[in-house]
């Protein structure tokens, strides 16, 4: 299909003055993800209603103009990067209404651009929450974006990944029509996910390749007023992994995460540089179940915690919740029992900070000294974790000289995924110039205190190769991935039967392949 000459004028008629972004600097900010930009589009379209979104998609489809879809912009796998300058970017940031909080019915419906922080604040005012509460980047990350990416973090310990908290979607298809899933497919309120084949599940983890999630419905829970935190330190990776595997089988905690020494110490440097210790202390006091407990946590946030983190090779951090403090204490006691022969308890400073400020500013999109940052990850069956860790250790050793020459370093972050999976995430840092993304996403006062590196094309190209080799290492050891975008192999790894099925779905929903060309490895 060749582009129709008047599609730009049609778009201008559909959206208001804020709906078409033509300024090149703003386009660069919106079209650059955490890692990089590819091609920059001529325009960015920002519809303000679902009806406008449908009209935009219909116009682009009729004109044969391909497009990608941006949620909160916190991804890093080329999922919304424009690969052809003739294509467009649709930014969902103006679709930011909380449509309905049905406390009696037990569900909430939001438009695609609502952030997790926005939703969390609105629900907390009513004593409510969703099971999955959002990723650490929830100050920017949108609800629909996390459903497209498959995300973990807050609430994942007890309730699973983002997709497991989806009840129903309103999806704009490539022809501009609106598909409702779950009970909504029968014209009912979107209170239930399962009504025949799971259409809701079909659109989770698709990275926007099958359709555009315009509205999302999630279940509601009454918030539990009590919480406690606990942290453990380990001398060896295997001890940490075994501790996390045991705990995952019991699903005691609301949230958890683990860090190696490099990332833990980088977090300390980041807090210092952000000048946020007083704010951190006040947040801990506000969120603590009692003033006494809060004061203890603040005290632990001092020199003792820093010494412990400085000596610990690996650390795990847990947040538990309860109907009362007795329930929370019982859960912490069980965590201690499960960990008794593996690691030692340390001050729970880090989870206290995370519980107090679950959605912190996006400081971590740069390294503690202003380096560029990109993560990548794999999720393994527990039986494959040790073998991958040993292979990764060799991988680093073989490349130590080149990494040092280019100023490249890294660290690890870990989590269990349900009872059977282990997420092994690697953060890569290198000296390079900041991008338009950082200018838009990172608070200016924080940016001003960081080192400004010059453009470093040589190191950037090395990191790109390094990333590709790491991805191959992950896949050779049996990893799967979230946030697939265009960065991780998907279509090429499927069995012939599975690939035929996925391609048939794509062809039925988007026959001209105008939505996210190349996403998921689909042409």
C-alpha positions in Angstrom: 0.0 0.0 0.0 1.3 3.5 -0.9 0.6 6.3 1.6 -2.3 8.5 0.7 -1.3 12.2 0.4 -3.9 13.7 2.7 -3.5 11.5 5.8 -1.7 14.2 7.7 -4.6 16.6 7.2 -7.0 13.9 8.3 -5.0 13.4 11.5 -5.0 17.1 12.2 -8.7 17.2 11.9 -9.1 14.2 14.4 -6.8 15.5 17.2 -6.6 19.0 18.8 -3.6 21.3 18.8 -1.8 19.2 21.4 -2.4 16.0 19.5 0.2 16.4 16.8 3.8 16.9 17.9 5.9 18.4 15.1 8.7 19.9 17.2 11.9 18.0 16.4 13.2 18.2 20.0 10.0 16.9 21.5 9.8 14.2 18.9 13.3 13.0 19.8 12.3 12.8 23.5 9.2 10.8 22.8 10.8 8.5 20.2 13.9 7.6 22.2 13.5 4.8 24.7 15.7 4.2 27.8 18.4 2.6 25.6 18.3 4.4 22.2 16.4 5.8 19.2 16.4 4.3 15.8 14.6 6.5 13.2 12.7 9.6 14.2 9.2 9.9 12.9 7.9 13.0 11.1 5.1 13.3 13.6 4.0 12.0 16.9 0.2 11.6 17.4 -1.3 12.0 20.9 -5.0 11.2 20.9 -7.0 12.4 23.9 -9.9 9.9 23.7 -10.5 6.3 22.7 -12.7 7.5 19.9 -9.9 9.7 18.6 -7.5 6.8 18.9 -9.8 4.6 16.8 -10.0 7.4 14.1 -6.3 7.8 14.1 -5.6 4.1 13.6 -8.3 3.9 10.9 -6.8 6.8 9.0 -3.3 5.4 9.2 -4.5 1.9 8.2 -6.3 3.3 5.2 -3.2 5.3 4.2 -0.9 2.3 4.6 1.2 4.1 7.2 2.9 1.9 9.8 3.1 2.9 13.4 4.4 1.9 16.8 2.7 2.7 20.2 4.3 4.3 23.2 3.0 3.9 26.7 4.9 5.5 29.6 8.2 5.3 27.7 10.1 3.3 30.3 11.0 0.4 28.1 14.4 -0.4 26.5 13.9 -3.1 23.9 13.0 -1.1 20.8 9.4 -2.0 21.2 8.1 1.5 20.4 11.2 2.7 18.4 10.3 3.8 14.9 12.3 1.7 12.4 11.2 3.6 9.3 11.0 7.4 9.2 7.8 7.1 7.1 6.1 5.5 10.1 4.5 7.3 13.0 4.6 7.0 16.7 1.3 7.0 18.7 1.8 8.3 22.2 -0.9 7.2 24.7 0.0 9.7 27.4 -3.1 11.8 27.1 -5.4 8.8 27.6 -5.0 9.3 31.3 -8.5 9.0 32.9 -9.4 6.6 35.6 -12.7 5.5 34.0 -14.4 3.8 37.0 -13.5 2.6 40.5 -16.3 0.1 41.2 -15.6 -0.6 44.9 -18.8 -2.7 45.2 -18.1 -4.7 42.1 -14.4 -5.1 42.9 -12.8 -3.8 39.8 -11.2 -0.6 38.3 -11.0 0.5 34.7 -8.4 2.9 33.4 -7.4 4.4 30.1 -4.1 3.2 28.6 -2.0 6.2 29.6 -2.8 6.1 33.4 0.4 5.5 35.3 0.7 3.0 38.2 1.6 5.8 40.6 -1.6 7.7 39.5 -3.7 4.6 40.0 -2.1 3.6 43.3 -2.7 7.1 44.8 -6.3 7.1 43.7 -7.0 3.7 45.1 -5.0 4.3 48.3 -7.4 7.2 49.1 -10.2 4.6 49.3 -8.1 2.0 51.1 -7.8 -0.1 48.0 -5.1 -1.5 45.7 -4.7 -3.8 42.7 -3.0 -7.2 43.2 -0.1 -6.3 40.9 0.7 -2.7 41.8 3.2 -1.8 39.1 7.0 -1.9 38.3 9.6 0.3 40.1 9.3 2.7 37.2 5.6 3.2 37.9 6.0 7.0 38.2 6.2 6.9 34.4 5.2 3.4 33.4 1.6 3.1 32.2 -0.9 0.3 33.2 -1.4 -0.7 29.5 2.3 -0.6 28.8 3.0 -3.0 31.6 0.2 -5.3 30.3 1.9 -5.3 26.9 5.3 -5.9 28.3 4.7 -8.4 31.1 6.1 -6.7 34.2 7.0 -7.7 37.8 7.7 -5.8 41.0 5.2 -4.5 43.5 2.8 -7.2 44.5 4.4 -9.9 42.3 5.4 -12.1 45.3 1.8 -12.8 46.3 -0.1 -12.1 43.1 2.2 -12.7 40.1 3.1 -10.6 37.1 1.1 -7.8 35.5 -0.7 -10.1 33.2 -2.2 -12.1 36.1 -4.0 -9.0 37.3 -5.7 -8.3 34.0 -9.5 -8.9 33.8 -10.5 -7.2 30.5 -9.1 -5.0 27.8 -10.7 -2.7 25.2 -8.4 -3.2 22.2 -8.3 -1.0 19.1 -7.5 -3.2 16.1 -5.7 -2.3 12.9 -9.0 -1.3 11.2 -9.9 1.1 14.0 -12.6 -1.2 15.5 -12.8 -1.9 19.2 -12.5 -5.4 20.6 -13.6 -6.0 24.2 -12.3 -9.1 26.0 -13.3 -11.1 29.1 -16.9 -10.6 30.2 -16.9 -7.3 28.2 -16.9 -9.4 25.0 -20.5 -10.3 25.9 -21.5 -6.6 26.4 -21.3 -7.0 30.2 -19.4 -5.1 32.8 -15.7 -6.1 32.6 -15.8 -8.0 35.9 -14.4 -11.3 34.7 -11.5 -12.5 32.6 -12.6 -16.0 31.7 -15.5 -16.4 29.3 -14.6 -19.1 26.9 -11.1 -18.8 25.3 -9.0 -16.3 27.2 -9.0 -13.3 24.8 -7.6 -11.1 27.5 -4.5 -13.3 27.9 -3.9 -13.1 24.1 -3.1 -9.4 24.3 -0.8 -9.6 27.4 2.9 -9.7 26.6 2.3 -8.9 22.9 4.3 -5.6 23.1 1.5 -3.9 21.2 1.9 -6.1 18.0 -1.6 -7.4 18.0 -3.6 -4.3 18.8 -3.6 -1.2 21.0 -4.9 -1.6 24.5 -7.1 1.5 25.0 -8.7 0.6 28.4 -7.6 -1.9 31.0 -9.7 -3.4 33.9 -8.1 -4.9 37.0 -9.4 -6.5 40.2 -9.5 -4.5 43.4 -8.3 -5.7 46.9 -8.8 -4.1 50.2 -5.4 -2.8 51.4 -3.8 -4.5 54.4 -2.8 -2.0 57.0 0.2 -3.8 58.5 3.6 -4.4 57.0 7.1 -5.4 57.9 10.4 -5.6 56.0 13.3 -7.9 56.2 16.7 -8.3 54.4 19.3 -11.0 54.2 22.9 -11.2 53.0 24.7 -14.0 51.3 28.3 -14.7 50.5 27.5 -16.9 47.5 25.1 -16.7 44.6 23.9 -20.3 45.1 22.9 -19.5 48.7 20.8 -16.6 47.6 19.2 -18.5 44.9 18.3 -21.4 47.2 16.8 -19.0 49.7 14.7 -17.3 47.1 13.5 -20.7 45.6 12.4 -21.9 49.0 10.5 -18.7 49.8 8.8 -18.6 46.4 7.1 -21.9 47.1 5.3 -20.4 50.1 4.2 -17.0 48.5 4.5 -15.3 51.8 5.7 -11.8 50.7 3.9 -9.1 48.8 7.0 -8.0 47.1 10.7 -8.9 46.9 13.9 -8.3 45.0 17.6 -9.1 45.2 20.7 -7.2 44.3 24.4 -8.0 44.0 27.0 -5.8 45.6 27.6 -3.6 42.5 24.0 -2.6 42.3 23.4 -2.2 46.0 26.4 0.1 46.4 25.3 2.0 43.3 21.9 2.6 44.9 23.6 4.2 47.9 25.6 6.5 45.7 22.4 7.4 43.9 20.6 8.3 47.1 23.5 10.5 48.3 23.8 12.3 45.0 20.0 12.9 44.9 20.3 14.6 48.3 17.3 12.6 49.4 18.2 11.1 52.8 15.9 13.4 54.8 13.0 12.8 52.4 13.7 9.1 52.6 13.6 9.2 56.4 10.3 11.1 56.5 8.8 8.6 54.0 9.8 5.7 56.1 8.3 7.3 59.2 5.0 8.0 57.4 4.7 4.5 56.0 5.7 2.6 59.2 3.0 0.8 61.3 4.2 2.6 64.4 6.5 5.6 65.2 8.8 3.3 67.2 9.3 0.9 64.4 9.7 3.8 62.0 12.4 5.3 64.1 14.2 2.0 64.3 14.1 1.7 60.5 15.5 5.2 60.1 18.3 4.4 62.5 19.1 1.3 60.5 19.4 3.5 57.4 22.6 4.9 58.7 26.2 3.6 59.0 25.3 0.1 60.1 23.3 -0.6 56.9 26.0 0.9 54.7 28.7 -1.3 56.3 26.5 -4.4 55.9 25.8 -3.6 52.2 29.5 -2.9 51.6 30.5 -6.4 52.9 27.7 -8.4 51.3 28.1 -10.1 47.9 24.3 -10.6 47.5 21.3 -9.3 49.3 17.6 -10.2 49.3 14.8 -7.8 50.4 11.2 -8.7 51.3 8.1 -6.7 52.1 5.2 -8.6 53.8 1.7 -7.3 54.5 -0.9 -8.4 57.0 -4.3 -7.7 58.5 -2.5 -6.8 61.6 1.1 -6.6 62.9 0.8 -10.2 64.3 0.2 -11.6 60.9 3.1 -9.5 59.4 5.4 -10.6 62.2 4.4 -14.3 61.6 5.3 -14.0 58.0 8.7 -12.4 58.8 9.4 -15.2 61.3 8.7 -17.8 58.5 11.1 -16.0 56.2 13.8 -16.2 58.9 13.1 -19.9 59.3 13.4 -20.6 55.6 16.7 -18.7 55.4 18.3 -19.8 58.7 21.0 -22.1 57.2 21.8 -20.0 54.1 22.3 -16.3 54.9 22.4 -13.7 57.7 19.8 -11.0 58.4 20.8 -7.4 57.8 19.2 -4.1 58.4 16.0 -3.8 56.3 16.9 -0.3 55.0 16.4 -1.0 51.3 13.0 -2.5 51.5 11.9 0.2 53.9 12.8 2.8 51.4 11.0 0.9 48.6 7.9 0.4 50.7 7.9 4.1 51.6 8.6 5.3 48.0 7.5 2.5 45.6 7.6 4.7 42.6 10.8 6.8 42.8 12.0 9.3 40.2 13.8 7.7 37.3 17.3 8.3 38.7 18.3 4.7 37.8 18.0 5.3 34.0 21.5 6.6 34.4 24.4 5.1 36.5 25.4 6.5 39.9 28.1 8.6 38.2 26.0 9.6 35.2 26.9 6.6 33.0 24.4 5.4 30.4 22.4 2.3 31.5 20.6 -0.5 29.9 19.3 -3.7 31.5 18.6 -7.1 30.0 17.2 -10.2 31.5 16.2 -13.8 31.2 13.8 -16.0 33.2 15.0 -19.5 33.9 13.7 -22.7 35.4 15.4 -23.1 38.7 17.3 -26.1 37.5 19.1 -24.0 34.9 20.1 -21.0 37.1 23.4 -22.3 38.5 24.6 -23.3 35.1 23.8 -19.9 33.6 25.5 -18.1 36.5 28.7 -20.1 36.0 28.6 -19.4 32.3 28.0 -15.7 32.9 31.0 -15.6 35.3 33.2 -17.0 32.5 31.7 -14.6 30.0 32.7 -11.6 32.1 36.2 -13.0 32.7 36.8 -13.5 29.0 35.8 -9.9 28.3 37.3 -8.2 31.4 40.1 -6.4 29.4 37.8 -5.0 26.8 35.1 -4.1 29.3 37.8 -2.1 31.3 39.1 -0.5 28.2 35.6 0.8 27.3 34.6 1.7 30.9 31.8 -0.9 30.8 30.6 -2.4 34.1 27.6 -4.2 35.3 25.6 -5.6 38.2 22.8 -8.1 38.9 19.2 -7.9 40.1 17.1 -11.0 40.8 13.6 -12.1 41.5 11.5 -15.2 41.5 8.6 -15.4 39.0 5.9 -17.5 40.5 7.1 -20.7 42.1 9.0 -22.1 39.0 10.9 -19.1 37.5 14.0 -17.1 38.4 14.6 -13.7 36.8 18.2 -12.9 36.3 18.6 -9.2 35.2 21.9 -7.6 34.3 22.4 -3.9 34.3 25.1 -2.6 31.9 26.7 0.8 32.4 29.1 2.7 30.1 30.4 6.3 29.7 28.4 8.1 27.0 26.4 11.2 26.4 22.9 11.6 27.8 20.0 11.3 25.3 16.8 13.3 24.8 15.1 10.6 26.9 17.1 11.5 30.0 16.5 15.2 29.5 12.8 14.5 29.6 12.6 11.7 32.2 15.2 12.5 34.9 14.7 15.4 37.2 16.8 18.4 36.2 18.3 19.0 39.6 19.5 15.4 39.7 20.9 15.6 36.2 22.8 18.7 37.0 24.9 16.9 39.7 26.0 14.1 37.4 29.1 13.8 35.2 28.4 14.8 31.6 30.2 12.3 29.4 31.0 13.2 25.8 29.6 11.1 23.0 31.3 7.7 23.0 30.4 5.8 19.8 33.1 3.2 20.3 31.9 2.2 23.8 28.3 2.4 22.6 29.0 0.0 19.7 30.8 -2.3 22.1 27.8 -2.4 24.5 25.5 -3.2 21.6 27.6 -6.2 20.6 28.0 -7.1 24.3 24.2 -7.0 24.7 23.7 -9.3 21.7 26.2 -11.8 23.0 24.6 -11.8 26.4 21.2 -12.4 24.8 22.6 -15.4 23.0 24.1 -16.7 26.3 20.7 -16.3 28.0 18.9 -18.2 25.2 21.6 -21.0 25.1 20.8 -21.7 28.7 17.0 -21.9 28.3 15.9 -18.4 29.2 12.6 -16.8 28.2 12.0 -13.0 28.3 9.5 -10.4 29.1 9.4 -7.0 27.3 10.3 -8.7 24.1 10.0 -5.8 21.7 12.5 -6.2 18.9 15.4 -6.9 21.2 14.8 -10.5 22.2 14.2 -13.4 19.8 10.6 -14.6 19.9 9.3 -15.7 16.5 12.6 -17.4 15.6 12.5 -19.5 18.8 8.9 -20.8 18.4 8.1 -24.3 17.2 6.6 -24.4 13.7 3.1 -25.1 15.2 3.3 -22.2 17.6 4.7 -19.8 15.0 1.9 -20.6 12.6 -0.6 -19.9 15.2 0.9 -16.6 16.2 1.3 -15.5 12.6 -2.3 -16.5 11.9 -3.5 -14.3 14.8 -1.4 -11.4 13.6 -2.7 -11.7 10.0 -6.3 -11.9 11.2 -6.0 -8.8 13.5 -3.5 -6.8 11.4 -3.5 -8.1 7.8 -1.4 -5.3 6.5 1.1 -5.4 9.4 0.9 -1.7 10.1 1.1 -2.1 13.9 4.6 -2.3 15.3 6.4 -3.7 12.3 9.1 -6.1 13.4 7.8 -6.3 17.0 8.0 -9.9 18.3 10.1 -10.8 15.2 6.9 -10.7 13.1 7.4 -9.1 9.7 
